[in-house]
Amino acid sequence: MTGKLDEISAAIGELRAKADSNARSASRIFDKLDEISGQLAGVAAVKESVDRIEPLVDKHERERNTGRGVLIGLSIASGSAGATLATFGKAALKKIGIDIL
């Protein structure tokens, strides 16, 4: 009977050792989960910032494109005005007897 008690005692010791090992593993796992959870909170904060910034970027791009359109329009208008003035200038100079090109 002593042999059986020794086997049972050894089995209980092995189970306790495994339980302690599992507890340490679980503790490391929970520590890692806490770390990851903290990192995810940071990601959520970044997402909130991006969500606030995106409409501002969209507005800026629209305004920039509008500005480019205005600039292109002004360039075309000034080119046309310059060409028109050159034509009238040449005609006026020709009337007074000065021939340019």
C-alpha positions in Angstrom: 0.0 0.0 0.0 2.9 2.3 0.7 3.9 2.0 -3.0 0.5 3.1 -4.1 0.6 6.1 -1.8 4.0 7.1 -3.1 2.7 6.9 -6.7 -0.3 9.0 -5.8 1.8 11.5 -3.9 4.2 11.7 -6.9 1.3 12.2 -9.3 -0.1 15.0 -7.0 3.3 16.6 -7.0 3.5 16.5 -10.8 0.0 18.0 -11.1 0.9 20.8 -8.7 4.1 21.5 -10.7 2.0 21.6 -13.9 -0.6 23.8 -12.3 2.1 26.2 -11.2 3.6 26.2 -14.7 0.2 26.9 -16.2 -0.4 29.7 -13.7 2.9 31.3 -14.7 2.0 30.9 -18.4 -1.4 32.4 -17.8 0.1 35.3 -16.0 2.5 36.0 -18.9 -0.4 35.7 -21.3 -2.5 38.2 -19.4 0.5 40.6 -19.1 0.9 40.4 -22.9 -2.8 41.0 -23.4 -2.6 44.1 -21.2 0.3 45.4 -23.2 -1.5 44.8 -26.5 -4.7 46.4 -25.1 -2.7 49.5 -24.3 -1.3 49.6 -27.8 -4.8 49.2 -29.3 -5.9 52.2 -27.2 -3.1 54.2 -28.9 -4.3 53.0 -32.3 -7.9 54.1 -31.5 -6.6 57.5 -30.5 -4.7 57.8 -33.8 -7.8 56.8 -35.7 -9.8 59.5 -33.9 -7.2 62.1 -34.9 -7.1 60.9 -38.5 -10.9 61.0 -38.6 -10.8 64.7 -37.5 -8.0 65.6 -39.9 -9.4 63.9 -43.1 -12.2 66.5 -43.6 -9.7 69.3 -43.2 -7.4 67.7 -45.8 -10.3 67.2 -48.2 -11.3 70.9 -47.7 -7.7 72.0 -48.3 -7.5 69.9 -51.5 -10.7 71.4 -52.8 -9.5 74.9 -52.1 -6.1 74.2 -53.7 -7.8 72.9 -56.8 -10.1 75.9 -56.9 -7.1 78.1 -56.6 -5.4 76.3 -59.4 -8.5 76.7 -61.6 -8.6 80.5 -60.8 -4.9 80.7 -61.6 -5.3 78.9 -64.9 -8.2 81.1 -65.8 -6.3 84.3 -65.0 -3.3 83.0 -67.0 -5.6 82.4 -70.0 -7.3 85.8 -69.6 -4.0 87.7 -69.2 -2.6 85.9 -72.2 -5.6 86.8 -74.3 -5.5 90.4 -73.0 -1.8 90.6 -73.8 -2.4 89.3 -77.3 -5.3 91.7 -77.9 -3.3 94.6 -76.7 -0.4 93.6 -78.9 -2.6 93.5 -81.9 -4.2 96.9 -81.1 -0.7 98.3 -80.3 0.7 97.1 -83.7 -2.4 98.5 -85.5 -2.0 101.9 -83.7 1.7 102.1 -84.5 1.0 101.2 -88.1 -1.5 104.0 -88.3 1.1 106.5 -87.2 3.6 105.1 -89.6 5.7 102.8 -87.4 5.9 99.2 -88.7 7.0 96.6 -86.2 7.5 93.1 -87.4 
